[in-house]
Amino acid sequence: MPPYASPADLLAEIRRRHGFTSDREIAARVGRDRVRVAMWKSGASVPDDAAALKLAELAGVNPEVMLVQACAWRADGDIKKKWEKIVKNMMRSAAVLAVPMLLILAAQPINGHATYAHLAVTSSPLDCIL
């Protein structure tokens, strides 16, 4: 879950999640070539917004958060710090809002029985509010 320090961290999560063993597998899913994925992994470049959205889907990450995260990766200096702060605030706000929502859902009985089985697992706390 974001924030990811770098595209390499995101790519590692995607590899872990899907069992991918090569850049070529990720490249095929994102619609880019293997060399481009290798450049993201090495830090030589950063995914564009369209690629960031596809990577978010593969990682199970909220796409809006990923777009902001990609802006943070592209920026430098004080601007980078501001983007990173926005990502952290988005995640913090989502977590704060998600807890009461989950408690309300958990309290709802199904067929007269209290259960947690009906709770949907989301890829990001923001999915609950976006």
N, C-alpha and C positions, 0 to 999 in steps of 0.2 A: 504494500500500500504506500502511496506517495506520502511524504515527498521522497523522491529518489534523488540521490546526490548527483547522479549522472545518467546519461543514456545507457552506459554499460551496466549499471545496477538494474535498470528496467529490463534490458535484454537478458540479464541473468535470471530475473524473475520469470520472464516468458519461457526461457529454456527449461527452468525447473518445473514450471506449471504444465508445459506441454511435452516435456521429454525431448525437446529438440537438441540435436548434437552438432548442428552446423549453422553458419550464417545463412547459407542457401535456403534452409527451411523457413527461417524468419523472413528472408527477402521475398520468398514466393508468397507468403501470407500478406505481406505489406505492399506488394507491388513495386518493389525496388530491387536493384541488383545486389548481389552478394558483396560487392566492393563497397557500396553505400552503407550497408549494415556494418561491415568491418570498420568503416570510418566512424560510425556512431560509437562503436564499441571502444575504439582507440581514443576517442575524444577529438578526432580531427574535424568532425562536423557534428551537427545536431539535427535531429529529424525535423522536417517541415511540419506544418500543422496537419496536413492530410495524413502524413505518415504517423504523426503522434496520435491521431484519433484511432488509426488501425492498431497501433501498438497498445493503446489503452484497452481496446477490446480484447486483444490477446492476453493482456496482463490481468484482465478483470478489474480495471480501474475506471473510475468515473471519468468520462471524456472531458468534462469541463475542467476538472482538476488537472488532467494531463495537459490540456492546452495552456493553462497557467504555468504548469511546471516546465513546459517546453520554452515558454517565454523567459523563465528564470535561467534555463540552460543557455539561451542565446545571449542574454544580457551580461554586462560586466560591471564591476565597481558598485557604486551605491544603488544603481538601478537593479542590479542582480539581487542585492540584499532586500530591496523592496518587493520584488517578485517572490522571493523565497518566503518573506513574511506573509504575503497574501496567501500562498499555498498553505502555510502552517495555520493561518487563521481560518481558512476554509475548512481544513480538516478538524480543527478544534471546535468550530461552530457546528459542524455536522455531527460530531460525536456528542456534543451537549444536547442537540436536538433529538438525536436518535435514541438515547437512553429512555426518556419518558415515552416515546412512541412505542418502543419495544415492550415496556412495562404495561402499557395499555393493551397492546396486542396479546401479551402473555396472559392477561387477566380474563380474556374473552373465552368462555367455555365453548367447546364443540360437542354437539350431541349430548349436552348436559354434563360433560366431563371437562375439567380443567386440563389443558394440554399445551405443550410448547411446540408440538409437531407442525402446527400451521404457520409458524414464523418463517418468513422468507429470508433466506440468507442473501445479502446483497454484496456486491463487489466493493462497495464503498458506503460509508454512512451517508454520504450525500445522495445516494440513490433513493433514500427515503424521502428526501425533500425536493429533489429536482425532477 
